[in-house]
Amino acid sequence: MKKLMLIIAALTLVAGSAYAADWNFYGSARLSTFYTSVETIDTPGTEDKDNYNQALQSNARIGANVKVSDELTGGFEYGASGGNANIRKLYGEWNFGAGSLLVGQTYTPLNWFYSDQVFDADGDLLPYGGVYSGREGMLQLKFGGLKIAVVPTDTATTGVAVTTETKIPALEASYTLNLDNIALRFGAGYQTFDVKAGTLDESIDSYIVAFGAKAGFGAFYLAGNIYGGQNAGNMIVIGTNGTWNRQGLADVGASVVDNDAFGAIIVAGFTLNDMFNFEAGYGYAETELDVSGASTDEVASYYLNSTITMAPGVFFVPEIGVIDGEDAGDSKTDYFGVKWQINF
């Protein structure tokens, strides 16, 4: 009888713990198999580099969505960056009735995924005209379609070495308006920090304003965004050299020279049936130092792909495309291959 009572007590404890929260685990295995030809633009003495690349994508993931109650939810997600486990998301969210408060790390308001470009670990045209701030530790308030977040300040610059001082956090906000067959999105961000080097003592201000939309017309869809800003590379990824490296940063020398930025993407797709989807996309971004005689630094990327679904959660995506840094010394990448994915 004593053993029976202990077993019942243990089962009661386990059952109580299980009902404390609803854990919905998920995973996504993603493998890229691509041929690339990389050229250094207008640089004599360099040769094209042709390679076949096969690897587990850095955004392969495993995680869980957690529901404790109607008011309290959360989640976590581990990725595979560099072949090592890394925390992509870890956050909790409290619904207080009029809105919700999020604490932790996840995507900030300036993360808009309109493209399904799969090359470069689902690059999605993000550095080449897209809006992508990344996952940050933040405090976020949400009221319906409005998100306002306090995020870390990025103090990266180019030019001479400086010491930096940060006195206030960065701010990001977005608002989504859903209509019958179109969703509109508006976004903005601002940050500031001080730099010091010798007699130099100045503030560097960054801002970005953005607009995006996605519309569906039966089996067809059209999506895209446009943005402009100053020193925007401190807030979103701008890969004007043809890679994911952030550009659009202020240049620090005898004084601070601000870097103006502009970017846009457009994506069109067609869903033939449950098995085949086709998509094409184009992205463009540019930066230009705000000084007389400065040249524009540009990048463009375009692609064509098809998502082929073999079973629920099982699909592969053949894709062909180009990432063109456009300027001397930048890289141009021609690629074709397949992304393989199973969600579980």
C-alpha positions as CSV (number, residue, x, y, z in Angstrom):
1,M,0.0,0.0,0.0
2,K,2.9,2.4,0.9
3,K,4.5,1.8,-2.5
4,L,1.2,2.3,-4.3
5,M,0.7,5.6,-2.5
6,L,4.3,6.7,-3.5
7,I,3.5,5.8,-7.1
8,I,0.3,7.7,-7.1
9,A,2.0,10.7,-5.5
10,A,4.7,10.6,-8.2
11,L,2.2,10.4,-11.0
12,T,0.2,13.2,-9.5
13,L,3.4,15.4,-9.4
14,V,4.3,14.6,-13.1
15,A,0.7,15.2,-14.2
16,G,0.7,18.5,-12.3
17,S,4.0,19.6,-14.0
18,A,2.7,18.5,-17.4
19,Y,-0.4,20.7,-17.1
20,A,1.6,23.6,-15.9
21,A,2.5,24.4,-19.5
22,D,1.8,23.2,-23.0
23,W,5.1,22.5,-24.8
24,N,4.9,22.3,-28.6
25,F,8.3,21.2,-29.9
26,Y,9.3,21.6,-33.5
27,G,12.4,21.2,-35.7
28,S,13.6,22.1,-39.2
29,A,16.5,20.2,-40.9
30,R,17.9,22.3,-43.8
31,L,20.7,21.3,-46.1
32,S,22.1,23.4,-48.9
33,T,23.8,21.9,-52.0
34,F,25.0,24.7,-54.3
35,Y,27.5,25.4,-57.0
36,T,29.0,28.9,-56.9
37,S,31.3,31.0,-59.1
38,V,32.7,34.0,-57.3
39,E,34.4,36.8,-59.1
40,T,36.2,39.9,-57.7
41,I,34.9,42.7,-59.8
42,D,37.3,44.7,-62.0
43,T,40.4,43.5,-60.1
44,P,43.2,42.4,-62.4
45,G,45.2,39.3,-61.2
46,T,42.3,37.7,-59.4
47,E,40.7,34.5,-60.6
48,D,37.1,33.2,-60.4
49,K,36.6,30.7,-57.6
50,D,34.3,27.8,-58.5
51,N,33.1,25.5,-55.8
52,Y,30.5,22.9,-54.9
53,N,29.2,23.6,-51.3
54,Q,27.2,21.2,-49.2
55,A,26.4,21.9,-45.6
56,L,23.8,22.0,-42.8
57,Q,22.4,25.5,-43.0
58,S,23.1,27.8,-40.1
59,N,19.3,28.4,-39.7
60,A,18.5,24.7,-39.2
61,R,16.7,24.7,-35.9
62,I,14.9,23.0,-33.0
63,G,12.7,24.7,-30.5
64,A,9.4,24.9,-28.8
65,N,6.4,27.2,-28.4
66,V,5.2,27.3,-24.8
67,K,1.8,28.2,-23.5
68,V,1.4,28.5,-19.7
69,S,-2.0,30.3,-19.9
70,D,-4.0,32.6,-22.1
71,E,-1.9,35.4,-20.6
72,L,1.5,33.9,-20.5
73,T,3.4,32.3,-23.4
74,G,7.0,32.0,-24.5
75,G,9.4,30.0,-26.7
76,F,13.0,29.1,-27.4
77,E,14.9,28.1,-30.5
78,Y,18.4,26.7,-31.1
79,G,20.2,27.0,-34.4
80,A,23.3,25.4,-36.0
81,S,25.5,28.4,-36.8
82,G,29.0,27.3,-37.6
83,G,27.9,23.7,-36.9
84,N,27.5,24.6,-33.2
85,A,24.3,25.0,-31.3
86,N,23.4,28.7,-30.7
87,I,20.4,30.4,-29.1
88,R,18.2,32.0,-31.8
89,K,15.3,32.8,-29.6
90,L,14.5,32.7,-25.9
91,Y,11.6,34.9,-24.7
92,G,8.5,35.2,-22.7
93,E,5.4,37.2,-23.5
94,W,2.7,38.5,-21.1
95,N,-0.7,39.5,-22.5
96,F,-2.1,42.1,-20.1
97,G,-5.3,42.7,-21.9
98,A,-4.8,46.0,-23.8
99,G,-1.6,44.6,-25.3
100,S,1.4,42.4,-24.6
101,L,4.9,42.7,-23.2
102,L,7.7,40.6,-24.6
103,V,11.0,40.1,-22.7
104,G,14.0,38.2,-24.3
105,Q,15.5,37.5,-27.6
106,T,13.6,37.1,-30.9
107,Y,13.0,39.0,-34.1
108,T,12.7,42.8,-33.6
109,P,10.0,44.9,-35.4
110,L,12.4,45.6,-38.3
111,N,12.5,42.0,-39.7
112,W,10.4,41.6,-42.8
113,F,10.5,38.4,-44.8
114,Y,8.9,39.0,-48.2
115,S,11.4,36.9,-50.2
116,D,11.9,33.1,-50.3
117,Q,15.4,33.2,-51.8
118,V,17.1,30.1,-50.4
119,F,20.8,30.6,-51.3
120,D,23.1,31.6,-48.4
121,A,21.0,29.9,-45.7
122,D,17.7,31.4,-46.8
123,G,19.2,34.8,-47.6
124,D,15.7,36.1,-48.6
125,L,17.3,39.2,-50.3
126,L,17.7,40.6,-46.8
127,P,21.2,42.3,-47.3
128,Y,20.3,43.4,-50.8
129,G,17.3,45.7,-50.3
130,G,15.4,43.8,-47.6
131,V,14.7,44.9,-44.0
132,Y,16.5,42.8,-41.5
133,S,17.6,43.9,-38.1
134,G,18.0,40.3,-36.7
135,R,17.2,38.7,-33.4
136,E,18.1,40.8,-30.4
137,G,17.6,40.9,-26.6
138,M,14.8,43.4,-26.2
139,L,11.7,44.7,-24.5
140,Q,8.8,44.9,-26.8
141,L,5.2,46.3,-26.4
142,K,2.6,45.1,-28.8
143,F,-0.9,46.7,-29.3
144,G,-2.7,44.9,-32.2
145,G,-0.7,45.5,-35.3
146,L,1.7,48.0,-33.6
147,K,5.1,46.8,-32.2
148,I,7.5,49.1,-30.3
149,A,10.8,47.7,-29.1
150,V,13.9,48.8,-27.1
151,V,16.9,47.1,-28.6
152,P,20.7,47.2,-28.2
153,T,22.6,50.0,-29.9
154,D,25.1,48.9,-32.6
155,T,28.2,51.1,-32.3
156,A,30.2,49.9,-35.4
157,T,31.9,52.5,-37.6
158,T,34.4,52.6,-40.4
159,G,37.6,54.7,-40.6
160,V,39.9,55.4,-37.6
161,A,39.6,53.6,-34.3
162,V,37.3,55.3,-31.8
163,T,36.0,54.8,-28.3
164,T,32.2,54.9,-28.0
165,E,29.7,55.8,-25.4
166,T,26.0,54.7,-25.5
167,K,23.6,56.6,-23.3
168,I,20.2,55.4,-24.6
169,P,19.0,52.2,-26.3
170,A,17.9,52.0,-29.9
171,L,14.2,52.1,-30.8
172,E,12.3,50.1,-33.5
173,A,8.7,50.2,-34.4
174,S,6.4,48.7,-37.0
175,Y,2.7,48.7,-37.8
176,T,0.9,46.1,-39.9
177,L,-2.5,46.8,-41.5
178,N,-4.3,43.8,-42.9
179,L,-6.9,44.5,-45.6
180,D,-8.9,42.0,-47.7
181,N,-6.1,40.7,-50.0
182,I,-3.2,42.9,-49.1
183,A,-1.1,43.5,-46.0
184,L,0.7,46.8,-45.5
185,R,3.6,47.4,-43.2
186,F,5.2,50.6,-42.0
187,G,8.4,50.7,-40.0
188,A,11.0,53.1,-38.4
189,G,14.0,52.9,-36.2
190,Y,16.4,55.3,-34.5
191,Q,19.6,55.1,-32.5
192,T,22.5,57.4,-31.4
193,F,25.9,57.0,-29.8
194,D,29.0,59.1,-29.2
195,V,32.5,58.6,-30.6
196,K,35.8,60.0,-29.4
197,A,39.2,59.9,-31.0
198,G,41.8,62.6,-30.1
199,T,40.1,66.0,-30.5
200,L,37.0,64.3,-32.1
201,D,33.9,64.2,-29.9
202,E,30.7,63.8,-31.9
203,S,27.4,61.9,-32.0
204,I,26.5,59.4,-34.7
205,D,22.7,59.2,-35.4
206,S,21.1,56.4,-37.3
207,Y,17.6,56.3,-38.6
208,I,15.5,54.2,-41.1
209,V,12.0,54.5,-42.4
210,A,10.5,51.6,-44.4
211,F,7.3,50.5,-46.2
212,G,6.3,47.0,-47.2
213,A,3.4,45.2,-48.7
214,K,2.2,41.8,-49.8
215,A,-0.9,41.1,-52.0
216,G,-2.5,37.9,-53.1
217,F,-4.5,37.5,-56.4
218,G,-5.8,33.9,-56.4
219,A,-2.7,31.7,-57.2
220,F,-0.5,34.8,-57.7
221,Y,1.2,36.9,-55.1
222,L,3.3,40.1,-55.2
223,A,5.4,41.5,-52.3
224,G,8.2,43.9,-51.6
225,N,9.5,46.7,-49.5
226,I,11.4,50.0,-49.8
227,Y,13.5,51.9,-47.2
228,G,15.7,54.9,-46.8
229,G,17.9,56.1,-44.0
230,Q,21.1,57.5,-42.6
231,N,23.9,55.2,-41.2
232,A,21.2,52.5,-41.6
233,G,23.9,49.8,-41.5
234,N,23.9,50.2,-37.7
235,M,20.2,49.1,-37.7
236,I,19.8,46.6,-40.6
237,V,22.0,44.5,-42.7
238,I,23.2,46.2,-45.9
239,G,25.6,44.1,-48.0
240,T,26.7,46.5,-50.7
241,N,30.0,44.6,-51.2
242,G,28.1,41.5,-52.2
243,T,28.2,39.7,-48.8
244,W,26.3,39.8,-45.5
245,N,28.9,42.3,-44.0
246,R,27.1,45.4,-42.8
247,Q,27.7,48.5,-44.8
248,G,26.0,51.9,-44.6
249,L,27.9,52.9,-41.5
250,A,29.2,56.3,-40.7
251,D,32.9,57.0,-41.7
252,V,35.0,58.4,-38.9
253,G,38.2,60.4,-39.8
254,A,38.9,64.0,-38.8
255,S,35.1,64.3,-38.5
256,V,32.1,62.1,-38.8
257,V,30.7,61.6,-42.3
258,D,27.2,60.1,-42.4
259,N,26.3,57.4,-44.9
260,D,22.9,57.7,-46.7
261,A,21.2,54.4,-47.6
262,F,18.4,53.2,-49.8
263,G,17.1,49.8,-50.6
264,A,14.1,47.9,-52.2
265,I,13.0,44.4,-53.2
266,I,10.2,43.1,-55.3
267,V,9.0,39.4,-55.4
268,A,6.4,37.7,-57.6
269,G,5.2,34.2,-57.2
270,F,2.7,31.6,-58.5
271,T,1.3,28.6,-56.7
272,L,0.4,26.0,-59.3
273,N,-0.9,23.4,-56.9
274,D,-0.1,21.7,-53.5
275,M,3.2,20.4,-55.0
276,F,4.7,23.3,-57.1
277,N,5.3,27.0,-56.3
278,F,7.4,29.3,-58.4
279,E,9.0,32.6,-57.4
280,A,11.2,35.3,-58.8
281,G,12.8,38.2,-56.9
282,Y,15.0,41.2,-57.3
283,G,16.7,43.3,-54.7
284,Y,18.8,46.5,-54.8
285,A,20.6,48.5,-52.2
286,E,23.0,51.5,-52.2
287,T,24.9,53.7,-49.8
288,E,26.6,57.0,-50.3
289,L,28.8,59.0,-48.0
290,D,27.3,62.5,-47.4
291,V,30.4,64.4,-48.7
292,S,31.2,66.1,-52.0
293,G,32.6,63.7,-54.6
294,A,31.6,60.5,-52.9
295,S,30.5,57.7,-55.1
296,T,27.5,55.4,-54.7
297,D,28.2,51.9,-53.4
298,E,25.7,49.5,-54.9
299,V,24.5,45.9,-54.8
300,A,21.9,43.9,-56.7
301,S,20.6,40.3,-56.4
302,Y,18.0,38.4,-58.4
303,Y,16.9,34.8,-58.5
304,L,14.3,32.2,-59.8
305,N,13.3,29.2,-57.8
306,S,10.6,26.6,-57.3
307,T,9.4,25.0,-54.1
308,I,8.6,21.4,-54.7
309,T,6.6,19.7,-51.9
310,M,6.9,15.9,-51.7
311,A,4.8,15.5,-48.5
312,P,3.6,17.7,-45.6
313,G,6.8,19.3,-44.2
314,V,9.1,17.7,-46.8
315,F,10.2,19.8,-49.8
316,F,13.2,20.9,-51.8
317,V,13.9,24.2,-53.7
318,P,16.0,24.4,-56.8
319,E,17.3,27.9,-57.4
320,I,19.5,29.9,-59.8
321,G,20.6,33.4,-59.1
322,V,23.2,36.2,-58.9
323,I,24.5,38.5,-56.1
324,D,26.4,41.4,-57.8
325,G,28.4,43.8,-55.7
326,E,28.7,46.0,-58.9
327,D,31.7,48.0,-57.7
328,A,35.4,47.3,-58.3
329,G,36.8,45.1,-55.5
330,D,33.4,43.8,-54.5
331,S,32.3,40.2,-55.2
332,K,29.9,38.9,-57.8
333,T,28.5,35.4,-57.1
334,D,26.7,33.3,-59.7
335,Y,25.0,30.3,-58.2
336,F,22.7,27.4,-58.8
337,G,21.7,24.4,-56.6
338,V,19.1,23.0,-54.3
339,K,18.0,23.6,-50.7
340,W,16.5,20.4,-49.0
341,Q,14.3,20.8,-46.0
342,I,12.2,18.6,-43.6
343,N,10.1,20.2,-40.9
344,F,9.2,18.0,-38.0
